[in-house]
């Protein structure tokens, strides 16, 4: 093999490796989040915690903040901006998504938790943040968040803030998910 062929071969191998790595990032990130509890991903262990005993000796204030990232003309509202719960208690809060544009769009609500140490004790059982959403023009949808703060939440944490930021999802992935949601197959 001459030097040019060797360079082309190595470049092609590197491109295939980068593509494979990029393709594997999403499932690897999901596994990482489930193991560490980052972003409130729910593992089987976390599902079993939903039935844990409630610590009625203290309350935790849980605040909800919603905001829209650039490029998505949606509005995200929360039913209650703050609630008080006991550690170990399950709670449900409803969020409303409204597409304020005159075209169908896809978006995703990306969560963050503050203080970050609380994310290890936050268990989301049902959350719109697990999947992207597709809304038709002017459509309004209400979705629940069912969650729990575990009993072993450190005593010094009195307030937990959940922030959901909306970001647009574009391209082929959004089209495929929209087709799947509407029951249409993709022949294109």
C-alpha positions, 0 to 999 in steps of 0.5 A: 500500500502506498502512502496515499492509500494508507492515509485514505484507509486510516481516514476512512477507519477514523470516520467509521470509528467516529460515527460509531462513537457518536451513534453509541453516545445516546444509549451510553448517556442514558446508562450513565444517567440511570447509574448516577441519577443525573437528570432524574433518569429512572432505573428499576431501583428507583422505581422500587423507591416510589413505595418507600416510607415517608419521612413526615418529620420534615418538609422540602420545598420543591420549586419549578422553573420553566423557560424556552431556549432559543428557536422554539416558539413554545410556551411551557407553564407549570400548574404550581411554581412551588410545592411542599413534600415530605422525603419519600412522598410521591408528588404529581405536578402538571405542565402545559406545553403550547405551540405558539407558532403556525407550524408543527414543531418538535421540542424537548424539555431538558431538566436540571436540578439544583442543588446538584446533590439533590439530583441523586435523590430525585426519582422521576417516575413519569416525566415529559422530559424522557422523550421529545414532544411533537405539537401541531400548530397552536396545539396545547398539551398537558403532561404530568411529572410524577416524582419523589425525593428519597428519604436519604436526602441530606438534612441540610437541603431544604429547597430543591429547584427543578428547571425545565428548558425547552429546546427545538428538535429538528431534522430527520429524527423529529420527522420519524418520531412525528410519523410514529406518533401519528401512526404513519409509516415512512416510505420516503 
